[in-house]
Amino acid sequence: MGSVDVIGNPVGLFTTIGSGFGELFYEPYQGFIMSDRPQDLGIGIARGVGGLAKNVLFGISDSMSRITGSFGKGLSAATLDKKFQDRRRVNLTRNKPQHAFYGISQGVGYFGLSIASGVAGLYKRPLEGAESGGVLGFAEGMGRGLVGAVTKPLVGFFDMASNVTAGVRETTMIFDPNDITRERLPRYVGIDGILRVYTQREALGQLWLKELKGARYFSDKYVAHTTAQSDEMVAILTYQRIIYVGIRKGDIENDIPLDQIEACIPSSDGIHLNIKQPTIHTITLPVEEETSREWFTTQVQIILDQRKEDKERQ
């Protein structure tokens, strides 16, 4: 219980401060024992005081960051907005502050985005509810919008506080030699859960999907991707859809649910997707390389067959 984030990990706080007091006495003692020169004792005292200050600042800022982060996480669930929650989770995972100035600028940005999202929800939620559920949907959307208008700014405030304190914490370790940073993209693990040899290509495709349009497709399960139009566009296959998107700006040109695809056929000018809903027509993905067309078509067909088997089983 003493390590729970919502109360600031008091065990970790006292351990860190205790380590600082240990340095306060250990460093001068080492300077006195290891050398007869008075300046070494002075250096030891300076190191001890510096170590104490560093550990106290680290402990307090770490505890504050954990407390505010826990409040922000809890309040995000109260917003009743799944997209907002996914976008927040991706931002906090991807953009961790490395120093105090970055934490302040990033925290202020999160606060502003949360306020904007809360205000936008006041008119977007009722309209979305009315489109799907009529009068009752409008009333429900109005309620969700009002809840979001109150909770989202609070989430932004706590995220701002968490980023600022986390930035202060990271600043205390900026000169530490044992700092660990990510060297490669997160590993892709398929829906079967089997851990396979790491490939940069699959990791990159998964990253594109998860970060696309503010984590709009964060819940989709990545399967494969292929490039098109001189590597300017990419077709991403998930277990739910095919997304045709620009790599540089992330502009989505097509979002095609797999339930609407009747057939996937490779051709000399690309990959033809026969769409059965709402009207029968064909969408062409201009994949130039023949091997890429054949491979991607095979992947699409495998997923279509698998989805069909799952429906028959149900």
C-alpha positions as CSV (number, residue, x, y, z in Angstrom):
1,M,0.0,0.0,0.0
2,G,2.9,2.3,0.7
3,S,3.9,2.2,-3.0
4,V,0.5,3.1,-4.5
5,D,0.7,6.0,-7.0
6,V,-2.5,7.7,-5.8
7,I,-0.9,8.6,-2.5
8,G,2.5,9.5,-4.0
9,N,4.5,6.3,-3.3
10,P,5.5,7.4,0.2
11,V,7.8,4.4,0.6
12,G,9.8,5.5,-2.5
13,L,9.8,9.1,-1.3
14,F,11.2,8.2,2.2
15,T,13.7,5.8,0.6
16,T,15.0,8.5,-1.8
17,I,15.2,11.2,0.9
18,G,16.9,8.7,3.2
19,S,19.5,8.0,0.5
20,G,20.1,11.7,0.2
21,F,20.8,12.0,3.9
22,G,23.1,9.1,3.6
23,E,25.1,10.9,0.9
24,L,25.1,14.1,3.1
25,F,27.2,12.2,5.7
26,Y,29.0,9.6,3.5
27,E,30.6,12.0,1.0
28,P,32.3,14.3,3.7
29,Y,33.4,11.2,5.5
30,Q,35.0,9.8,2.4
31,G,36.7,13.1,1.7
32,F,38.1,13.2,5.2
33,I,39.3,9.5,5.3
34,M,40.7,9.2,1.8
35,S,42.8,12.3,1.8
36,D,44.6,14.7,4.2
37,R,43.9,17.7,2.0
38,P,41.3,20.2,3.5
39,Q,39.9,20.8,0.0
40,D,38.9,17.2,-0.4
41,L,36.8,17.5,2.7
42,G,35.2,20.6,1.3
43,I,34.5,18.8,-2.0
44,G,32.9,15.9,0.0
45,I,30.6,18.3,1.9
46,A,29.6,19.9,-1.4
47,R,28.8,16.5,-2.9
48,G,26.9,15.5,0.1
49,V,24.7,18.7,0.1
50,G,24.2,18.4,-3.6
51,G,23.2,14.7,-3.3
52,L,20.7,15.6,-0.5
53,A,19.2,18.4,-2.5
54,K,19.0,16.2,-5.6
55,N,17.3,13.3,-3.8
56,V,14.8,15.5,-2.0
57,L,13.8,17.3,-5.2
58,F,13.6,14.0,-7.1
59,G,11.5,12.4,-4.3
60,I,9.0,15.2,-4.0
61,S,8.6,15.8,-7.7
62,D,8.2,12.1,-8.3
63,S,5.5,11.8,-5.7
64,M,3.6,14.8,-7.0
65,S,3.8,13.5,-10.5
66,R,2.4,10.1,-9.4
67,I,-0.5,11.7,-7.5
68,T,-1.5,14.2,-10.2
69,G,-1.1,11.5,-12.9
70,S,-3.4,9.1,-10.9
71,F,-6.1,11.8,-10.6
72,G,-5.8,12.6,-14.3
73,K,-6.1,8.9,-15.2
74,G,-9.2,8.5,-13.0
75,L,-10.9,11.6,-14.3
76,S,-10.2,10.6,-17.9
77,A,-12.5,7.6,-17.4
78,A,-15.2,9.9,-16.2
79,T,-15.2,11.9,-19.4
80,L,-17.2,9.1,-21.2
81,D,-15.2,9.8,-24.3
82,K,-13.3,6.8,-25.6
83,K,-11.4,8.7,-28.3
84,F,-10.3,11.3,-25.8
85,Q,-9.0,8.6,-23.5
86,D,-7.1,6.8,-26.3
87,R,-5.5,10.0,-27.5
88,R,-4.5,11.0,-24.0
89,R,-3.0,7.5,-23.3
90,V,-0.9,7.7,-26.6
91,N,0.3,11.2,-25.9
92,L,1.4,10.4,-22.4
93,T,3.1,7.2,-23.5
94,R,4.9,8.7,-26.5
95,N,5.8,12.2,-25.2
96,K,7.4,11.8,-21.8
97,P,9.1,14.9,-20.6
98,Q,12.9,14.8,-20.6
99,H,13.5,18.1,-18.6
100,A,11.5,20.8,-16.8
101,F,11.1,23.2,-19.8
102,Y,9.7,20.4,-22.0
103,G,7.4,19.3,-19.2
104,I,6.0,22.9,-18.8
105,S,5.5,23.4,-22.6
106,Q,3.9,20.0,-23.1
107,G,1.7,20.3,-20.0
108,V,0.4,23.7,-21.1
109,G,-0.4,22.1,-24.5
110,Y,-2.3,19.2,-22.9
111,F,-4.3,21.6,-20.8
112,G,-5.2,23.7,-23.9
113,L,-6.2,20.6,-25.9
114,S,-8.3,19.3,-23.1
115,I,-10.2,22.6,-22.8
116,A,-10.8,22.7,-26.5
117,S,-12.0,19.1,-26.5
118,G,-14.4,19.8,-23.7
119,V,-15.9,22.8,-25.5
120,A,-16.1,21.0,-28.8
121,G,-18.0,18.2,-27.1
122,L,-20.8,20.5,-26.1
123,Y,-22.0,20.7,-29.7
124,K,-20.5,17.5,-31.2
125,R,-21.9,15.0,-28.7
126,P,-25.6,16.1,-29.1
127,L,-25.3,16.1,-32.9
128,E,-23.7,12.6,-32.9
129,G,-26.4,11.4,-30.5
130,A,-29.2,12.8,-32.6
131,E,-27.8,11.1,-35.7
132,S,-27.7,7.7,-34.1
133,G,-30.6,7.8,-31.6
134,G,-32.9,10.7,-32.4
135,V,-34.3,12.7,-29.5
136,L,-33.1,10.2,-26.9
137,G,-29.7,10.2,-28.5
138,F,-29.6,14.0,-28.5
139,A,-30.4,14.1,-24.8
140,E,-27.7,11.5,-24.0
141,G,-25.2,13.3,-26.2
142,M,-26.0,16.6,-24.4
143,G,-25.3,14.8,-21.0
144,R,-22.0,13.4,-22.3
145,G,-21.1,16.8,-23.6
146,L,-21.8,18.5,-20.3
147,V,-19.8,15.9,-18.4
148,G,-16.9,16.3,-20.8
149,A,-17.0,20.1,-20.5
150,V,-16.4,19.8,-16.8
151,T,-14.1,16.7,-16.5
152,K,-11.8,17.3,-19.6
153,P,-10.4,20.6,-18.4
154,L,-9.7,19.0,-15.0
155,V,-7.9,16.1,-16.7
156,G,-5.9,18.6,-18.6
157,F,-5.0,20.5,-15.4
158,F,-3.8,17.3,-13.7
159,D,-1.9,16.2,-16.8
160,M,-0.2,19.6,-16.9
161,A,0.8,19.3,-13.2
162,S,2.0,15.8,-13.8
163,N,4.1,16.8,-16.8
164,V,5.6,19.8,-15.0
165,T,6.6,17.7,-11.9
166,A,7.8,14.8,-14.1
167,G,10.0,17.3,-16.0
168,V,11.5,18.6,-12.8
169,R,12.1,15.0,-11.7
170,E,13.9,14.2,-15.0
171,T,16.0,17.3,-14.7
172,T,17.5,16.0,-11.5
173,M,18.8,13.0,-13.5
174,I,19.9,14.8,-16.6
175,F,23.6,14.2,-15.8
176,D,23.2,10.7,-14.6
177,P,25.3,8.2,-16.7
178,N,22.8,5.3,-16.5
179,D,19.9,7.0,-18.3
180,I,18.0,4.5,-20.5
181,T,16.3,5.6,-23.7
182,R,14.4,3.6,-26.3
183,E,16.6,2.3,-29.2
184,R,13.8,0.8,-31.4
185,L,10.1,1.0,-32.0
186,P,7.7,-1.1,-29.8
187,R,7.5,-4.7,-30.9
188,Y,4.6,-6.0,-32.9
189,V,2.8,-9.0,-31.4
190,G,0.0,-10.6,-33.4
191,I,-3.5,-11.3,-32.2
192,D,-2.4,-14.9,-31.5
193,G,0.0,-13.6,-28.8
194,I,3.0,-15.5,-30.1
195,L,6.3,-13.7,-29.7
196,R,8.2,-13.8,-33.0
197,V,11.5,-12.4,-34.2
198,Y,11.5,-8.6,-34.1
199,T,11.0,-6.9,-37.4
200,Q,11.4,-3.1,-37.9
201,R,8.8,-3.2,-40.8
202,E,6.0,-4.6,-38.7
203,A,6.9,-2.3,-35.7
204,L,6.8,0.7,-38.0
205,G,3.4,-0.3,-39.5
206,Q,1.9,-0.7,-36.0
207,L,3.3,2.7,-35.0
208,W,1.6,4.4,-38.0
209,L,-1.7,2.8,-37.1
210,K,-1.6,3.6,-33.4
211,E,-0.6,7.3,-34.0
212,L,-2.9,7.9,-36.9
213,K,-5.3,10.9,-36.5
214,G,-4.7,11.3,-32.7
215,A,-5.0,7.5,-32.0
216,R,-8.4,7.1,-33.7
217,Y,-7.5,3.5,-34.6
218,F,-5.7,2.7,-31.4
219,S,-8.0,-0.3,-30.6
220,D,-7.6,-1.8,-34.1
221,K,-5.3,-4.8,-34.4
222,Y,-2.5,-4.3,-37.0
223,V,-1.9,-7.1,-39.5
224,A,0.2,-5.8,-42.4
225,H,0.9,-2.8,-44.6
226,T,2.2,-2.0,-48.1
227,T,3.4,1.2,-49.7
228,A,2.0,2.8,-52.9
229,Q,2.6,5.8,-55.2
230,S,6.4,5.9,-54.8
231,D,6.2,5.3,-51.1
232,E,4.0,8.4,-50.5
233,M,1.0,6.4,-49.5
234,V,0.5,3.3,-47.4
235,A,-2.3,0.8,-47.2
236,I,-2.7,-0.6,-43.7
237,L,-4.6,-3.8,-43.0
238,T,-6.1,-4.4,-39.6
239,Y,-8.6,-7.0,-38.4
240,Q,-11.3,-4.4,-38.8
241,R,-10.5,-2.4,-41.9
242,I,-8.1,-1.3,-44.7
243,I,-6.9,2.3,-44.3
244,Y,-5.3,4.1,-47.3
245,V,-3.3,7.1,-45.9
246,G,-0.6,9.5,-46.8
247,I,2.7,8.9,-44.9
248,R,3.9,12.5,-44.5
249,K,0.7,14.3,-43.3
250,G,-1.4,11.3,-42.1
251,D,-4.3,12.3,-44.4
252,I,-6.8,9.4,-44.7
253,E,-7.9,8.9,-48.3
254,N,-10.0,5.7,-47.7
255,D,-11.2,3.9,-44.7
256,I,-12.8,0.7,-45.8
257,P,-14.4,-1.7,-43.2
258,L,-13.7,-5.4,-44.0
259,D,-17.4,-6.2,-43.7
260,Q,-17.9,-4.1,-46.9
261,I,-15.3,-5.9,-49.0
262,E,-16.6,-8.6,-51.2
263,A,-13.3,-9.5,-53.0
264,C,-9.7,-8.4,-53.1
265,I,-8.1,-8.8,-56.6
266,P,-4.6,-7.9,-57.7
267,S,-4.3,-6.2,-61.1
268,S,-1.7,-4.5,-63.2
269,D,-2.8,-1.1,-62.0
270,G,-3.0,-2.0,-58.3
271,I,-5.3,-3.9,-55.9
272,H,-9.0,-3.8,-56.7
273,L,-11.4,-3.9,-53.7
274,N,-14.9,-4.9,-54.7
275,I,-17.2,-3.0,-52.3
276,K,-20.7,-4.4,-51.7
277,Q,-22.1,-1.7,-49.4
278,P,-23.9,0.7,-49.7
279,T,-23.7,0.3,-53.5
280,I,-21.5,-2.1,-55.5
281,H,-18.4,-0.4,-56.8
282,T,-14.6,-0.9,-56.9
283,I,-11.8,1.0,-55.0
284,T,-8.3,0.7,-56.5
285,L,-5.2,0.8,-54.3
286,P,-2.4,1.9,-56.7
287,V,0.3,-0.5,-55.4
288,E,3.1,-0.5,-58.0
289,E,5.2,-3.6,-57.2
290,E,3.7,-6.9,-58.3
291,T,5.2,-8.8,-55.4
292,S,3.7,-6.3,-52.9
293,R,0.3,-6.5,-54.6
294,E,0.3,-10.3,-54.4
295,W,1.5,-10.4,-50.8
296,F,-1.0,-7.8,-49.6
297,T,-3.9,-9.4,-51.4
298,T,-3.0,-12.7,-49.8
299,Q,-3.0,-11.1,-46.3
300,V,-6.4,-9.4,-46.9
301,Q,-7.9,-12.7,-48.1
302,I,-6.6,-14.6,-45.1
303,I,-8.3,-12.1,-42.7
304,L,-11.5,-12.1,-44.8
305,D,-11.6,-15.9,-44.6
306,Q,-10.9,-15.8,-40.9
307,R,-13.6,-13.3,-40.2
308,K,-16.1,-15.5,-42.2
309,E,-15.1,-18.6,-40.2
310,D,-15.6,-16.6,-36.9
311,K,-19.1,-15.5,-38.0
312,E,-20.1,-19.1,-39.0
313,R,-18.8,-20.3,-35.6
314,Q,-20.9,-17.8,-33.8
